[in-house]
Amino acid sequence: MVSSIVGIGLVGLGDISRKRYIPQIANSEHARLAAVCSQHESTFDRLKPDLRCERWYSDFHELTAQPDVDAVIVATPHQTHAEVAVTALSANKHVLIEKPLATRRLDALAIADAAKKSRAVVMALPWKQGPIDELILSVMRSGVLGKVVSVRMVNGVNGPLYRKAAHDPDWAFKKRSGGGALLGHGVYGLARLATIVGPATSVKAEMALFRPKRSIAAADSVVAMEVEDYCLMSLEVSTKQEITFECGWTHGGPCDMLTVTGTDGVLMSPGRSAVFVQGHDQIDDAAALKELKFSLDDTNKLASVRASELTALHPPTTVVDDFVDCIMAGGAPTANLDRAVHITEQMTAAYESSAAGGVRVPLTTTFAPSSGLSQELFTIGDSDTSQFAASGRFR
């Protein structure tokens, strides 16, 4: 990309565009909003004062054909991501795709195929990890955890917003969205797990609907749920650790807990903080943790840190600026497409597994981990467990 200003076409003018993309583009030094696309011109008219853009299209094919549109942001309903992304890539436009990448495995593979044929930069959300995730990787690299025994994550919220003013306010609760809690929210947790453990080889899952009738205070109504509001997944990796993931719209509020158990300690990350413990003993390698900005308690048995204490080490940037930087520098986004394709396959396999009674479903896609973690951390010794009464692994 030669130009110092990237012309962006924004497809979709829903909540995420209003809250994230429109202000981020407006505040970017190297991006401008060239054109927008939405189904309803009334939405464009309502947002026009904030857009700084005069061109609206109802057909995304027209938008992607514009010569001054260098890049396209896909912020449409989940099930339409693939069609818009493939069209943009076929026109050699750089593409940023909101999460989830797609609602079907074949759609994800179609995006990947279009990307291979294009010269464009593709960024597939969820975005790169924050300072706490960088810290977790640093702790694992330091060796204070020892070898990784298991990784568990709970990732939940109360549920998506009911968009009262939207043209389709309850779509997230209906089958037309492509999926429920796993597809709409669990994708964040799976992205974090993928960063730590790399690609999975198989998935098994069970899903449930705990609240078939969901009260919506903002609309003074009750919505009949058509998708799952809870999912429990087991991911198998090549090194045989047990990776457990739980997500849902059943937690009454934000709930984000990542636990990495090692042979020498346990690292827990509740929300935007991290805590390291070493059983009931004093922490052996306190110096290594202090170097990573952990604070130790008076007994030297517990070390903790908050994300706010790490901000100076990891200056914040926006999704749009990161995307534009990759375009201008010709770099590869941290939120890479191969990982997003693999996470999409994990989710579709989870739905397949649950529908079949919780059977384990093999995965065929993969990606190159960017964590920089040594494979030695995940090597758990002799794989021959025949001398044990059990299989040596819970399934």
Stockholm file with secondary structure:
# STOCKHOLM 1.0

chainA/1-395         MVSSIVGIGLVGLGDISRKRYIPQIANSEHARLAAVCSQHESTFDRLKPDLRCERWYSDFHELTAQPDVDAVIVATPHQTHAEVAVTALSANKHVLIEKPLATRRLDALAIADAAKKSRAVVMALPWKQGPIDELILSVMRSGVLGKVVSVRMVNGVNGPLYRKAAHDPDWAFKKRSGGGALLGHGVYGLARLATIVGPATSVKAEMALFRPKRSIAAADSVVAMEVEDYCLMSLEVSTKQEITFECGWTHGGPCDMLTVTGTDGVLMSPGRSAVFVQGHDQIDDAAALKELKFSLDDTNKLASVRASELTALHPPTTVVDDFVDCIMAGGAPTANLDRAVHITEQMTAAYESSAAGGVRVPLTTTFAPSSGLSQELFTIGDSDTSQFAASGRFR
#=GR chainA/1-395 SS CCCSSEEEEEECCSHHIIIIIHHHHHHCSSEEEEEEECSCHHHHHHHHHHHCCCCEESCHHHHHTCTTCCEEEECSCGGGHHHHHHHHHHTTCEEEECSSSCSSHHHHHHHHHHHHHSCCCEEESSCCCCHHHHHHHHHHHHTTTCSEEEEEEEEECSCCCCCTTSSSTTGGGSGGGSCSHIIIIIHHHHHHHHHHHCCCSEEEEEEECSCSEEEEGGGTEEEECCSCSEEEEEEECTTCCEEEEEEESCSSSCEEEEEEEETTEEEEEESSEEEEECTTSCCTTHHHHHHTTCEECTTSSEEEEEGGGTTTTSCCCCHHHHHHHHHHHTCCCSSCHHHHHHHHHHHHHHHHHHHTTSCCEECCCCCCCCSCCCGGGGCCSCCCCTTSSSCSSCC
#=GC SS_cons         CCCSSEEEEEECCSHHIIIIIHHHHHHCSSEEEEEEECSCHHHHHHHHHHHCCCCEESCHHHHHTCTTCCEEEECSCGGGHHHHHHHHHHTTCEEEECSSSCSSHHHHHHHHHHHHHSCCCEEESSCCCCHHHHHHHHHHHHTTTCSEEEEEEEEECSCCCCCTTSSSTTGGGSGGGSCSHIIIIIHHHHHHHHHHHCCCSEEEEEEECSCSEEEEGGGTEEEECCSCSEEEEEEECTTCCEEEEEEESCSSSCEEEEEEEETTEEEEEESSEEEEECTTSCCTTHHHHHHTTCEECTTSSEEEEEGGGTTTTSCCCCHHHHHHHHHHHTCCCSSCHHHHHHHHHHHHHHHHHHHTTSCCEECCCCCCCCSCCCGGGGCCSCCCCTTSSSCSSCC
//
